Amino acid sequence: MRRHWAWGPLGRSVRRPDEWHDLLARARADREKRVIDGKSELADRSQILLPDRQSAELAAAARKDNPNAINALPLEYIDETLQFHPEWVVDKIAPRPVLFITYRR
């Protein structure tokens, strides 16, 4: 099966184009709902974060016996994630490049 890539504000997405557009439509609908009632719809975290198989298994194992684990995220998280641009803050976190060279005899 040939994999198609959806392009978004953050670059290439691992979602198919129809999945990407569906996700953006859910975020848009949730944004409109939040304006009216101030509440964001909750969705299963895997619908928003879309982990790879290994990450999903590790996360499920970590959350398995944890009653405080978060298994649902507000759809508002999609907007917040799309608004995050690490390249805007990286120079404030590490203003100088650093190269460490180590050697052990």
Protein Blocks (a to p, Z undefined) as FASTA:
>chain_A
ZZdddddfkopafbdfklmmmmmmmmmmmmmmmmmnopacdddfklmnopafklmmmmmm
mmmmmmkbcfbdcfklmmmmmmpcfklmmmmmmmcccddddddZZ
